[in-house]
Amino acid sequence: MELFGKSTRGKRLKSADRIEGTLPFVTAGEADEGVSAFIGNDVEVFSKNTITIDMFGSAKYRNYDYGGDDHIAVVHTENLPKLASVFVTAAIHKSSHTGKFDYGHNFYAKDADELNIFLPALDGKPDYALMETLISAVQKLVIKDVVQYADRKIAAIKEVALKL
């Protein structure tokens, strides 16, 4: 089943040709979530609430408008609820980031169009409401863990301070 229409691709913009600005410019890589610069060039602007897949098959959710180079594919999930898009990003990453792609064999937009991903379904259609519920639950668990970690750190600092 085709879900998101044709994936698109950014255009090459060499580092030397980039004009400093405010638009995040996404390239391949893990550092800074693939944002290599903030540019002022006149480039195609991709919408927030989309997913990028870099030349290595690494998928990332974008909650902001951005430009992109030719080493990323953009999956157009603009019309999905945000948390459903986050869920879809994880499904895409699991399918695309398998070690199959590297400098010699890049991931391209056409590869995104051929990915098979597994999503929860209801009546033969993706169950985006369930995806949102699952991601929301995960977020709450993470927040709870962070709060517990911070509470333990504060207690440890207080204990050390009392001994001084």
Phi and psi in radians as a Rosetta constraint file:
Dihedral C 1 N 2 CA 2 C 2 CIRCULARHARMONIC -1.514 0.35
Dihedral N 2 CA 2 C 2 N 3 CIRCULARHARMONIC 2.227 0.35
Dihedral C 2 N 3 CA 3 C 3 CIRCULARHARMONIC -1.878 0.35
Dihedral N 3 CA 3 C 3 N 4 CIRCULARHARMONIC -0.701 0.35
Dihedral C 3 N 4 CA 4 C 4 CIRCULARHARMONIC -2.122 0.35
Dihedral N 4 CA 4 C 4 N 5 CIRCULARHARMONIC 0.202 0.35
Dihedral C 4 N 5 CA 5 C 5 CIRCULARHARMONIC 1.320 0.35
Dihedral N 5 CA 5 C 5 N 6 CIRCULARHARMONIC -3.094 0.35
Dihedral C 5 N 6 CA 6 C 6 CIRCULARHARMONIC -1.164 0.35
Dihedral N 6 CA 6 C 6 N 7 CIRCULARHARMONIC 2.359 0.35
Dihedral C 6 N 7 CA 7 C 7 CIRCULARHARMONIC -1.292 0.35
Dihedral N 7 CA 7 C 7 N 8 CIRCULARHARMONIC 2.645 0.35
Dihedral C 7 N 8 CA 8 C 8 CIRCULARHARMONIC -2.092 0.35
Dihedral N 8 CA 8 C 8 N 9 CIRCULARHARMONIC 3.110 0.35
Dihedral C 8 N 9 CA 9 C 9 CIRCULARHARMONIC -2.439 0.35
Dihedral N 9 CA 9 C 9 N 10 CIRCULARHARMONIC 2.556 0.35
Dihedral C 9 N 10 CA 10 C 10 CIRCULARHARMONIC -1.286 0.35
Dihedral N 10 CA 10 C 10 N 11 CIRCULARHARMONIC -3.090 0.35
Dihedral C 10 N 11 CA 11 C 11 CIRCULARHARMONIC -2.082 0.35
Dihedral N 11 CA 11 C 11 N 12 CIRCULARHARMONIC 2.590 0.35
Dihedral C 11 N 12 CA 12 C 12 CIRCULARHARMONIC -1.056 0.35
Dihedral N 12 CA 12 C 12 N 13 CIRCULARHARMONIC 2.355 0.35
Dihedral C 12 N 13 CA 13 C 13 CIRCULARHARMONIC -2.516 0.35
Dihedral N 13 CA 13 C 13 N 14 CIRCULARHARMONIC 1.734 0.35
Dihedral C 13 N 14 CA 14 C 14 CIRCULARHARMONIC -1.050 0.35
Dihedral N 14 CA 14 C 14 N 15 CIRCULARHARMONIC 2.602 0.35
Dihedral C 14 N 15 CA 15 C 15 CIRCULARHARMONIC -0.907 0.35
Dihedral N 15 CA 15 C 15 N 16 CIRCULARHARMONIC -0.722 0.35
Dihedral C 15 N 16 CA 16 C 16 CIRCULARHARMONIC -1.149 0.35
Dihedral N 16 CA 16 C 16 N 17 CIRCULARHARMONIC -0.400 0.35
Dihedral C 16 N 17 CA 17 C 17 CIRCULARHARMONIC -1.660 0.35
Dihedral N 17 CA 17 C 17 N 18 CIRCULARHARMONIC -0.026 0.35
Dihedral C 17 N 18 CA 18 C 18 CIRCULARHARMONIC -1.397 0.35
Dihedral N 18 CA 18 C 18 N 19 CIRCULARHARMONIC 2.324 0.35
Dihedral C 18 N 19 CA 19 C 19 CIRCULARHARMONIC -1.747 0.35
Dihedral N 19 CA 19 C 19 N 20 CIRCULARHARMONIC 2.301 0.35
Dihedral C 19 N 20 CA 20 C 20 CIRCULARHARMONIC -1.052 0.35
Dihedral N 20 CA 20 C 20 N 21 CIRCULARHARMONIC 2.404 0.35
Dihedral C 20 N 21 CA 21 C 21 CIRCULARHARMONIC -2.901 0.35
Dihedral N 21 CA 21 C 21 N 22 CIRCULARHARMONIC -2.631 0.35
Dihedral C 21 N 22 CA 22 C 22 CIRCULARHARMONIC -2.047 0.35
Dihedral N 22 CA 22 C 22 N 23 CIRCULARHARMONIC -0.130 0.35
Dihedral C 22 N 23 CA 23 C 23 CIRCULARHARMONIC -1.447 0.35
Dihedral N 23 CA 23 C 23 N 24 CIRCULARHARMONIC 2.114 0.35
Dihedral C 23 N 24 CA 24 C 24 CIRCULARHARMONIC -1.059 0.35
Dihedral N 24 CA 24 C 24 N 25 CIRCULARHARMONIC 2.348 0.35
Dihedral C 24 N 25 CA 25 C 25 CIRCULARHARMONIC -2.012 0.35
Dihedral N 25 CA 25 C 25 N 26 CIRCULARHARMONIC 2.036 0.35
Dihedral C 25 N 26 CA 26 C 26 CIRCULARHARMONIC -1.681 0.35
Dihedral N 26 CA 26 C 26 N 27 CIRCULARHARMONIC 2.292 0.35
Dihedral C 26 N 27 CA 27 C 27 CIRCULARHARMONIC -2.252 0.35
Dihedral N 27 CA 27 C 27 N 28 CIRCULARHARMONIC -3.034 0.35
Dihedral C 27 N 28 CA 28 C 28 CIRCULARHARMONIC -1.321 0.35
Dihedral N 28 CA 28 C 28 N 29 CIRCULARHARMONIC 2.526 0.35
Dihedral C 28 N 29 CA 29 C 29 CIRCULARHARMONIC 2.336 0.35
Dihedral N 29 CA 29 C 29 N 30 CIRCULARHARMONIC 2.829 0.35
Dihedral C 29 N 30 CA 30 C 30 CIRCULARHARMONIC -1.643 0.35
Dihedral N 30 CA 30 C 30 N 31 CIRCULARHARMONIC -0.522 0.35
Dihedral C 30 N 31 CA 31 C 31 CIRCULARHARMONIC -1.051 0.35
Dihedral N 31 CA 31 C 31 N 32 CIRCULARHARMONIC 2.337 0.35
Dihedral C 31 N 32 CA 32 C 32 CIRCULARHARMONIC 0.910 0.35
Dihedral N 32 CA 32 C 32 N 33 CIRCULARHARMONIC 0.606 0.35
Dihedral C 32 N 33 CA 33 C 33 CIRCULARHARMONIC 1.007 0.35
Dihedral N 33 CA 33 C 33 N 34 CIRCULARHARMONIC 0.435 0.35
Dihedral C 33 N 34 CA 34 C 34 CIRCULARHARMONIC 1.516 0.35
Dihedral N 34 CA 34 C 34 N 35 CIRCULARHARMONIC -0.016 0.35
Dihedral C 34 N 35 CA 35 C 35 CIRCULARHARMONIC -1.420 0.35
Dihedral N 35 CA 35 C 35 N 36 CIRCULARHARMONIC 1.972 0.35
Dihedral C 35 N 36 CA 36 C 36 CIRCULARHARMONIC -1.658 0.35
Dihedral N 36 CA 36 C 36 N 37 CIRCULARHARMONIC -0.363 0.35
Dihedral C 36 N 37 CA 37 C 37 CIRCULARHARMONIC -2.893 0.35
Dihedral N 37 CA 37 C 37 N 38 CIRCULARHARMONIC 2.940 0.35
Dihedral C 37 N 38 CA 38 C 38 CIRCULARHARMONIC -2.014 0.35
Dihedral N 38 CA 38 C 38 N 39 CIRCULARHARMONIC 2.105 0.35
Dihedral C 38 N 39 CA 39 C 39 CIRCULARHARMONIC -2.035 0.35
Dihedral N 39 CA 39 C 39 N 40 CIRCULARHARMONIC 2.852 0.35
Dihedral C 39 N 40 CA 40 C 40 CIRCULARHARMONIC -2.090 0.35
Dihedral N 40 CA 40 C 40 N 41 CIRCULARHARMONIC 0.139 0.35
Dihedral C 40 N 41 CA 41 C 41 CIRCULARHARMONIC -1.161 0.35
Dihedral N 41 CA 41 C 41 N 42 CIRCULARHARMONIC 2.713 0.35
Dihedral C 41 N 42 CA 42 C 42 CIRCULARHARMONIC -1.459 0.35
Dihedral N 42 CA 42 C 42 N 43 CIRCULARHARMONIC 1.633 0.35
Dihedral C 42 N 43 CA 43 C 43 CIRCULARHARMONIC -2.203 0.35
Dihedral N 43 CA 43 C 43 N 44 CIRCULARHARMONIC 2.899 0.35
Dihedral C 43 N 44 CA 44 C 44 CIRCULARHARMONIC -1.098 0.35
Dihedral N 44 CA 44 C 44 N 45 CIRCULARHARMONIC 2.325 0.35
Dihedral C 44 N 45 CA 45 C 45 CIRCULARHARMONIC -1.816 0.35
Dihedral N 45 CA 45 C 45 N 46 CIRCULARHARMONIC 2.139 0.35
Dihedral C 45 N 46 CA 46 C 46 CIRCULARHARMONIC -1.572 0.35
Dihedral N 46 CA 46 C 46 N 47 CIRCULARHARMONIC 2.513 0.35
Dihedral C 46 N 47 CA 47 C 47 CIRCULARHARMONIC -1.264 0.35
Dihedral N 47 CA 47 C 47 N 48 CIRCULARHARMONIC 2.657 0.35
Dihedral C 47 N 48 CA 48 C 48 CIRCULARHARMONIC -1.131 0.35
Dihedral N 48 CA 48 C 48 N 49 CIRCULARHARMONIC 2.931 0.35
Dihedral C 48 N 49 CA 49 C 49 CIRCULARHARMONIC 1.116 0.35
Dihedral N 49 CA 49 C 49 N 50 CIRCULARHARMONIC 0.668 0.35
Dihedral C 49 N 50 CA 50 C 50 CIRCULARHARMONIC -2.172 0.35
Dihedral N 50 CA 50 C 50 N 51 CIRCULARHARMONIC 3.028 0.35
Dihedral C 50 N 51 CA 51 C 51 CIRCULARHARMONIC -2.125 0.35
Dihedral N 51 CA 51 C 51 N 52 CIRCULARHARMONIC 2.367 0.35
Dihedral C 51 N 52 CA 52 C 52 CIRCULARHARMONIC -1.892 0.35
Dihedral N 52 CA 52 C 52 N 53 CIRCULARHARMONIC 2.565 0.35
Dihedral C 52 N 53 CA 53 C 53 CIRCULARHARMONIC -2.208 0.35
Dihedral N 53 CA 53 C 53 N 54 CIRCULARHARMONIC 2.116 0.35
Dihedral C 53 N 54 CA 54 C 54 CIRCULARHARMONIC -1.480 0.35
Dihedral N 54 CA 54 C 54 N 55 CIRCULARHARMONIC 3.116 0.35
Dihedral C 54 N 55 CA 55 C 55 CIRCULARHARMONIC -1.094 0.35
Dihedral N 55 CA 55 C 55 N 56 CIRCULARHARMONIC -0.244 0.35
Dihedral C 55 N 56 CA 56 C 56 CIRCULARHARMONIC -1.697 0.35
Dihedral N 56 CA 56 C 56 N 57 CIRCULARHARMONIC -0.052 0.35
Dihedral C 56 N 57 CA 57 C 57 CIRCULARHARMONIC 1.604 0.35
Dihedral N 57 CA 57 C 57 N 58 CIRCULARHARMONIC 0.188 0.35
Dihedral C 57 N 58 CA 58 C 58 CIRCULARHARMONIC -1.480 0.35
Dihedral N 58 CA 58 C 58 N 59 CIRCULARHARMONIC 2.085 0.35
Dihedral C 58 N 59 CA 59 C 59 CIRCULARHARMONIC -1.685 0.35
Dihedral N 59 CA 59 C 59 N 60 CIRCULARHARMONIC 2.431 0.35
Dihedral C 59 N 60 CA 60 C 60 CIRCULARHARMONIC -2.433 0.35
Dihedral N 60 CA 60 C 60 N 61 CIRCULARHARMONIC 2.451 0.35
Dihedral C 60 N 61 CA 61 C 61 CIRCULARHARMONIC -1.439 0.35
Dihedral N 61 CA 61 C 61 N 62 CIRCULARHARMONIC 2.400 0.35
Dihedral C 61 N 62 CA 62 C 62 CIRCULARHARMONIC -2.036 0.35
Dihedral N 62 CA 62 C 62 N 63 CIRCULARHARMONIC 2.020 0.35
Dihedral C 62 N 63 CA 63 C 63 CIRCULARHARMONIC -1.770 0.35
Dihedral N 63 CA 63 C 63 N 64 CIRCULARHARMONIC 0.472 0.35
Dihedral C 63 N 64 CA 64 C 64 CIRCULARHARMONIC -2.610 0.35
Dihedral N 64 CA 64 C 64 N 65 CIRCULARHARMONIC 2.737 0.35
Dihedral C 64 N 65 CA 65 C 65 CIRCULARHARMONIC -1.236 0.35
Dihedral N 65 CA 65 C 65 N 66 CIRCULARHARMONIC 2.588 0.35
Dihedral C 65 N 66 CA 66 C 66 CIRCULARHARMONIC -2.783 0.35
Dihedral N 66 CA 66 C 66 N 67 CIRCULARHARMONIC 2.848 0.35
Dihedral C 66 N 67 CA 67 C 67 CIRCULARHARMONIC -1.816 0.35
Dihedral N 67 CA 67 C 67 N 68 CIRCULARHARMONIC 2.843 0.35
Dihedral C 67 N 68 CA 68 C 68 CIRCULARHARMONIC -2.582 0.35
Dihedral N 68 CA 68 C 68 N 69 CIRCULARHARMONIC 2.610 0.35
Dihedral C 68 N 69 CA 69 C 69 CIRCULARHARMONIC -1.570 0.35
Dihedral N 69 CA 69 C 69 N 70 CIRCULARHARMONIC -3.063 0.35
Dihedral C 69 N 70 CA 70 C 70 CIRCULARHARMONIC -1.367 0.35
Dihedral N 70 CA 70 C 70 N 71 CIRCULARHARMONIC 0.070 0.35
Dihedral C 70 N 71 CA 71 C 71 CIRCULARHARMONIC -1.722 0.35
Dihedral N 71 CA 71 C 71 N 72 CIRCULARHARMONIC 0.205 0.35
Dihedral C 71 N 72 CA 72 C 72 CIRCULARHARMONIC -2.234 0.35
Dihedral N 72 CA 72 C 72 N 73 CIRCULARHARMONIC 2.564 0.35
Dihedral C 72 N 73 CA 73 C 73 CIRCULARHARMONIC -1.864 0.35
Dihedral N 73 CA 73 C 73 N 74 CIRCULARHARMONIC 2.466 0.35
Dihedral C 73 N 74 CA 74 C 74 CIRCULARHARMONIC -1.929 0.35
Dihedral N 74 CA 74 C 74 N 75 CIRCULARHARMONIC 2.154 0.35
Dihedral C 74 N 75 CA 75 C 75 CIRCULARHARMONIC -1.717 0.35
Dihedral N 75 CA 75 C 75 N 76 CIRCULARHARMONIC 2.170 0.35
Dihedral C 75 N 76 CA 76 C 76 CIRCULARHARMONIC -1.532 0.35
Dihedral N 76 CA 76 C 76 N 77 CIRCULARHARMONIC 1.578 0.35
Dihedral C 76 N 77 CA 77 C 77 CIRCULARHARMONIC -1.889 0.35
Dihedral N 77 CA 77 C 77 N 78 CIRCULARHARMONIC 0.380 0.35
Dihedral C 77 N 78 CA 78 C 78 CIRCULARHARMONIC -0.920 0.35
Dihedral N 78 CA 78 C 78 N 79 CIRCULARHARMONIC -0.570 0.35
Dihedral C 78 N 79 CA 79 C 79 CIRCULARHARMONIC -1.579 0.35
Dihedral N 79 CA 79 C 79 N 80 CIRCULARHARMONIC 0.018 0.35
Dihedral C 79 N 80 CA 80 C 80 CIRCULARHARMONIC -1.543 0.35
Dihedral N 80 CA 80 C 80 N 81 CIRCULARHARMONIC 2.705 0.35
Dihedral C 80 N 81 CA 81 C 81 CIRCULARHARMONIC -1.071 0.35
Dihedral N 81 CA 81 C 81 N 82 CIRCULARHARMONIC 2.583 0.35
Dihedral C 81 N 82 CA 82 C 82 CIRCULARHARMONIC -0.916 0.35
Dihedral N 82 CA 82 C 82 N 83 CIRCULARHARMONIC -0.898 0.35
Dihedral C 82 N 83 CA 83 C 83 CIRCULARHARMONIC -1.166 0.35
Dihedral N 83 CA 83 C 83 N 84 CIRCULARHARMONIC -0.524 0.35
Dihedral C 83 N 84 CA 84 C 84 CIRCULARHARMONIC -1.160 0.35
Dihedral N 84 CA 84 C 84 N 85 CIRCULARHARMONIC -0.680 0.35
Dihedral C 84 N 85 CA 85 C 85 CIRCULARHARMONIC -1.105 0.35
Dihedral N 85 CA 85 C 85 N 86 CIRCULARHARMONIC -0.654 0.35
Dihedral C 85 N 86 CA 86 C 86 CIRCULARHARMONIC -1.109 0.35
Dihedral N 86 CA 86 C 86 N 87 CIRCULARHARMONIC -0.746 0.35
Dihedral C 86 N 87 CA 87 C 87 CIRCULARHARMONIC -1.068 0.35
Dihedral N 87 CA 87 C 87 N 88 CIRCULARHARMONIC -0.814 0.35
Dihedral C 87 N 88 CA 88 C 88 CIRCULARHARMONIC -1.067 0.35
Dihedral N 88 CA 88 C 88 N 89 CIRCULARHARMONIC -0.654 0.35
Dihedral C 88 N 89 CA 89 C 89 CIRCULARHARMONIC -1.011 0.35
Dihedral N 89 CA 89 C 89 N 90 CIRCULARHARMONIC -0.790 0.35
Dihedral C 89 N 90 CA 90 C 90 CIRCULARHARMONIC -1.092 0.35
Dihedral N 90 CA 90 C 90 N 91 CIRCULARHARMONIC -0.707 0.35
Dihedral C 90 N 91 CA 91 C 91 CIRCULARHARMONIC -1.141 0.35
Dihedral N 91 CA 91 C 91 N 92 CIRCULARHARMONIC -0.728 0.35
Dihedral C 91 N 92 CA 92 C 92 CIRCULARHARMONIC -1.139 0.35
Dihedral N 92 CA 92 C 92 N 93 CIRCULARHARMONIC -0.799 0.35
Dihedral C 92 N 93 CA 93 C 93 CIRCULARHARMONIC -1.012 0.35
Dihedral N 93 CA 93 C 93 N 94 CIRCULARHARMONIC -0.749 0.35
Dihedral C 93 N 94 CA 94 C 94 CIRCULARHARMONIC -1.075 0.35
Dihedral N 94 CA 94 C 94 N 95 CIRCULARHARMONIC -0.629 0.35
Dihedral C 94 N 95 CA 95 C 95 CIRCULARHARMONIC -1.422 0.35
Dihedral N 95 CA 95 C 95 N 96 CIRCULARHARMONIC -0.556 0.35
Dihedral C 95 N 96 CA 96 C 96 CIRCULARHARMONIC -1.742 0.35
Dihedral N 96 CA 96 C 96 N 97 CIRCULARHARMONIC -0.466 0.35
Dihedral C 96 N 97 CA 97 C 97 CIRCULARHARMONIC -1.700 0.35
Dihedral N 97 CA 97 C 97 N 98 CIRCULARHARMONIC 1.207 0.35
Dihedral C 97 N 98 CA 98 C 98 CIRCULARHARMONIC -1.893 0.35
Dihedral N 98 CA 98 C 98 N 99 CIRCULARHARMONIC -0.005 0.35
Dihedral C 98 N 99 CA 99 C 99 CIRCULARHARMONIC 1.614 0.35
Dihedral N 99 CA 99 C 99 N 100 CIRCULARHARMONIC -0.052 0.35
Dihedral C 99 N 100 CA 100 C 100 CIRCULARHARMONIC -1.272 0.35
Dihedral N 100 CA 100 C 100 N 101 CIRCULARHARMONIC -0.465 0.35
Dihedral C 100 N 101 CA 101 C 101 CIRCULARHARMONIC -1.875 0.35
Dihedral N 101 CA 101 C 101 N 102 CIRCULARHARMONIC 2.456 0.35
Dihedral C 101 N 102 CA 102 C 102 CIRCULARHARMONIC -2.735 0.35
Dihedral N 102 CA 102 C 102 N 103 CIRCULARHARMONIC -2.901 0.35
Dihedral C 102 N 103 CA 103 C 103 CIRCULARHARMONIC -1.041 0.35
Dihedral N 103 CA 103 C 103 N 104 CIRCULARHARMONIC -0.580 0.35
Dihedral C 103 N 104 CA 104 C 104 CIRCULARHARMONIC -1.435 0.35
Dihedral N 104 CA 104 C 104 N 105 CIRCULARHARMONIC -0.430 0.35
Dihedral C 104 N 105 CA 105 C 105 CIRCULARHARMONIC -2.395 0.35
Dihedral N 105 CA 105 C 105 N 106 CIRCULARHARMONIC 1.565 0.35
Dihedral C 105 N 106 CA 106 C 106 CIRCULARHARMONIC -1.363 0.35
Dihedral N 106 CA 106 C 106 N 107 CIRCULARHARMONIC 2.653 0.35
Dihedral C 106 N 107 CA 107 C 107 CIRCULARHARMONIC -1.452 0.35
Dihedral N 107 CA 107 C 107 N 108 CIRCULARHARMONIC 2.274 0.35
Dihedral C 107 N 108 CA 108 C 108 CIRCULARHARMONIC -2.120 0.35
Dihedral N 108 CA 108 C 108 N 109 CIRCULARHARMONIC 2.973 0.35
Dihedral C 108 N 109 CA 109 C 109 CIRCULARHARMONIC -0.984 0.35
Dihedral N 109 CA 109 C 109 N 110 CIRCULARHARMONIC -0.669 0.35
Dihedral C 109 N 110 CA 110 C 110 CIRCULARHARMONIC -1.086 0.35
Dihedral N 110 CA 110 C 110 N 111 CIRCULARHARMONIC -0.545 0.35
Dihedral C 110 N 111 CA 111 C 111 CIRCULARHARMONIC -1.184 0.35
Dihedral N 111 CA 111 C 111 N 112 CIRCULARHARMONIC -0.638 0.35
Dihedral C 111 N 112 CA 112 C 112 CIRCULARHARMONIC -1.094 0.35
Dihedral N 112 CA 112 C 112 N 113 CIRCULARHARMONIC -0.679 0.35
Dihedral C 112 N 113 CA 113 C 113 CIRCULARHARMONIC -1.179 0.35
Dihedral N 113 CA 113 C 113 N 114 CIRCULARHARMONIC -0.337 0.35
Dihedral C 113 N 114 CA 114 C 114 CIRCULARHARMONIC -1.788 0.35
Dihedral N 114 CA 114 C 114 N 115 CIRCULARHARMONIC 0.021 0.35
Dihedral C 114 N 115 CA 115 C 115 CIRCULARHARMONIC -1.169 0.35
Dihedral N 115 CA 115 C 115 N 116 CIRCULARHARMONIC 2.488 0.35
Dihedral C 115 N 116 CA 116 C 116 CIRCULARHARMONIC -1.862 0.35
Dihedral N 116 CA 116 C 116 N 117 CIRCULARHARMONIC 2.102 0.35
Dihedral C 116 N 117 CA 117 C 117 CIRCULARHARMONIC -2.102 0.35
Dihedral N 117 CA 117 C 117 N 118 CIRCULARHARMONIC 2.714 0.35
Dihedral C 117 N 118 CA 118 C 118 CIRCULARHARMONIC -1.909 0.35
Dihedral N 118 CA 118 C 118 N 119 CIRCULARHARMONIC 2.133 0.35
Dihedral C 118 N 119 CA 119 C 119 CIRCULARHARMONIC -2.233 0.35
Dihedral N 119 CA 119 C 119 N 120 CIRCULARHARMONIC 2.618 0.35
Dihedral C 119 N 120 CA 120 C 120 CIRCULARHARMONIC -1.104 0.35
Dihedral N 120 CA 120 C 120 N 121 CIRCULARHARMONIC 2.516 0.35
Dihedral C 120 N 121 CA 121 C 121 CIRCULARHARMONIC -2.254 0.35
Dihedral N 121 CA 121 C 121 N 122 CIRCULARHARMONIC 2.710 0.35
Dihedral C 121 N 122 CA 122 C 122 CIRCULARHARMONIC -2.430 0.35
Dihedral N 122 CA 122 C 122 N 123 CIRCULARHARMONIC 2.145 0.35
Dihedral C 122 N 123 CA 123 C 123 CIRCULARHARMONIC 0.949 0.35
Dihedral N 123 CA 123 C 123 N 124 CIRCULARHARMONIC 0.686 0.35
Dihedral C 123 N 124 CA 124 C 124 CIRCULARHARMONIC 1.379 0.35
Dihedral N 124 CA 124 C 124 N 125 CIRCULARHARMONIC 0.098 0.35
Dihedral C 124 N 125 CA 125 C 125 CIRCULARHARMONIC -2.177 0.35
Dihedral N 125 CA 125 C 125 N 126 CIRCULARHARMONIC 2.670 0.35
Dihedral C 125 N 126 CA 126 C 126 CIRCULARHARMONIC -0.974 0.35
Dihedral N 126 CA 126 C 126 N 127 CIRCULARHARMONIC 2.349 0.35
Dihedral C 126 N 127 CA 127 C 127 CIRCULARHARMONIC -1.635 0.35
Dihedral N 127 CA 127 C 127 N 128 CIRCULARHARMONIC 1.448 0.35
Dihedral C 127 N 128 CA 128 C 128 CIRCULARHARMONIC -1.156 0.35
Dihedral N 128 CA 128 C 128 N 129 CIRCULARHARMONIC -0.537 0.35
Dihedral C 128 N 129 CA 129 C 129 CIRCULARHARMONIC -1.114 0.35
Dihedral N 129 CA 129 C 129 N 130 CIRCULARHARMONIC -0.748 0.35
Dihedral C 129 N 130 CA 130 C 130 CIRCULARHARMONIC -1.123 0.35
Dihedral N 130 CA 130 C 130 N 131 CIRCULARHARMONIC -0.711 0.35
Dihedral C 130 N 131 CA 131 C 131 CIRCULARHARMONIC -1.031 0.35
Dihedral N 131 CA 131 C 131 N 132 CIRCULARHARMONIC -0.773 0.35
Dihedral C 131 N 132 CA 132 C 132 CIRCULARHARMONIC -1.076 0.35
Dihedral N 132 CA 132 C 132 N 133 CIRCULARHARMONIC -0.760 0.35
Dihedral C 132 N 133 CA 133 C 133 CIRCULARHARMONIC -1.083 0.35
Dihedral N 133 CA 133 C 133 N 134 CIRCULARHARMONIC -0.764 0.35
Dihedral C 133 N 134 CA 134 C 134 CIRCULARHARMONIC -1.123 0.35
Dihedral N 134 CA 134 C 134 N 135 CIRCULARHARMONIC -0.795 0.35
Dihedral C 134 N 135 CA 135 C 135 CIRCULARHARMONIC -1.147 0.35
Dihedral N 135 CA 135 C 135 N 136 CIRCULARHARMONIC -0.696 0.35
Dihedral C 135 N 136 CA 136 C 136 CIRCULARHARMONIC -1.058 0.35
Dihedral N 136 CA 136 C 136 N 137 CIRCULARHARMONIC -0.736 0.35
Dihedral C 136 N 137 CA 137 C 137 CIRCULARHARMONIC -1.123 0.35
Dihedral N 137 CA 137 C 137 N 138 CIRCULARHARMONIC -0.745 0.35
Dihedral C 137 N 138 CA 138 C 138 CIRCULARHARMONIC -1.080 0.35
Dihedral N 138 CA 138 C 138 N 139 CIRCULARHARMONIC -0.768 0.35
Dihedral C 138 N 139 CA 139 C 139 CIRCULARHARMONIC -1.033 0.35
Dihedral N 139 CA 139 C 139 N 140 CIRCULARHARMONIC -0.749 0.35
Dihedral C 139 N 140 CA 140 C 140 CIRCULARHARMONIC -1.130 0.35
Dihedral N 140 CA 140 C 140 N 141 CIRCULARHARMONIC -0.674 0.35
Dihedral C 140 N 141 CA 141 C 141 CIRCULARHARMONIC -1.145 0.35
Dihedral N 141 CA 141 C 141 N 142 CIRCULARHARMONIC -0.705 0.35
Dihedral C 141 N 142 CA 142 C 142 CIRCULARHARMONIC -1.119 0.35
Dihedral N 142 CA 142 C 142 N 143 CIRCULARHARMONIC -0.786 0.35
Dihedral C 142 N 143 CA 143 C 143 CIRCULARHARMONIC -1.055 0.35
Dihedral N 143 CA 143 C 143 N 144 CIRCULARHARMONIC -0.764 0.35
Dihedral C 143 N 144 CA 144 C 144 CIRCULARHARMONIC -1.036 0.35
Dihedral N 144 CA 144 C 144 N 145 CIRCULARHARMONIC -0.778 0.35
Dihedral C 144 N 145 CA 145 C 145 CIRCULARHARMONIC -1.105 0.35
Dihedral N 145 CA 145 C 145 N 146 CIRCULARHARMONIC -0.690 0.35
Dihedral C 145 N 146 CA 146 C 146 CIRCULARHARMONIC -1.144 0.35
Dihedral N 146 CA 146 C 146 N 147 CIRCULARHARMONIC -0.739 0.35
Dihedral C 146 N 147 CA 147 C 147 CIRCULARHARMONIC -1.092 0.35
Dihedral N 147 CA 147 C 147 N 148 CIRCULARHARMONIC -0.783 0.35
Dihedral C 147 N 148 CA 148 C 148 CIRCULARHARMONIC -1.091 0.35
Dihedral N 148 CA 148 C 148 N 149 CIRCULARHARMONIC -0.722 0.35
Dihedral C 148 N 149 CA 149 C 149 CIRCULARHARMONIC -1.077 0.35
Dihedral N 149 CA 149 C 149 N 150 CIRCULARHARMONIC -0.808 0.35
Dihedral C 149 N 150 CA 150 C 150 CIRCULARHARMONIC -1.102 0.35
Dihedral N 150 CA 150 C 150 N 151 CIRCULARHARMONIC -0.714 0.35
Dihedral C 150 N 151 CA 151 C 151 CIRCULARHARMONIC -1.080 0.35
Dihedral N 151 CA 151 C 151 N 152 CIRCULARHARMONIC -0.723 0.35
Dihedral C 151 N 152 CA 152 C 152 CIRCULARHARMONIC -1.131 0.35
Dihedral N 152 CA 152 C 152 N 153 CIRCULARHARMONIC -0.710 0.35
Dihedral C 152 N 153 CA 153 C 153 CIRCULARHARMONIC -1.122 0.35
Dihedral N 153 CA 153 C 153 N 154 CIRCULARHARMONIC -0.770 0.35
Dihedral C 153 N 154 CA 154 C 154 CIRCULARHARMONIC -1.091 0.35
Dihedral N 154 CA 154 C 154 N 155 CIRCULARHARMONIC -0.763 0.35
Dihedral C 154 N 155 CA 155 C 155 CIRCULARHARMONIC -1.088 0.35
Dihedral N 155 CA 155 C 155 N 156 CIRCULARHARMONIC -0.722 0.35
Dihedral C 155 N 156 CA 156 C 156 CIRCULARHARMONIC -1.141 0.35
Dihedral N 156 CA 156 C 156 N 157 CIRCULARHARMONIC -0.702 0.35
Dihedral C 156 N 157 CA 157 C 157 CIRCULARHARMONIC -1.147 0.35
Dihedral N 157 CA 157 C 157 N 158 CIRCULARHARMONIC -0.742 0.35
Dihedral C 157 N 158 CA 158 C 158 CIRCULARHARMONIC -1.078 0.35
Dihedral N 158 CA 158 C 158 N 159 CIRCULARHARMONIC -0.714 0.35
Dihedral C 158 N 159 CA 159 C 159 CIRCULARHARMONIC -1.110 0.35
Dihedral N 159 CA 159 C 159 N 160 CIRCULARHARMONIC -0.757 0.35
Dihedral C 159 N 160 CA 160 C 160 CIRCULARHARMONIC -1.144 0.35
Dihedral N 160 CA 160 C 160 N 161 CIRCULARHARMONIC -0.732 0.35
Dihedral C 160 N 161 CA 161 C 161 CIRCULARHARMONIC -1.114 0.35
Dihedral N 161 CA 161 C 161 N 162 CIRCULARHARMONIC -0.642 0.35
Dihedral C 161 N 162 CA 162 C 162 CIRCULARHARMONIC -1.182 0.35
Dihedral N 162 CA 162 C 162 N 163 CIRCULARHARMONIC -0.481 0.35
Dihedral C 162 N 163 CA 163 C 163 CIRCULARHARMONIC -1.410 0.35
Dihedral N 163 CA 163 C 163 N 164 CIRCULARHARMONIC -0.245 0.35
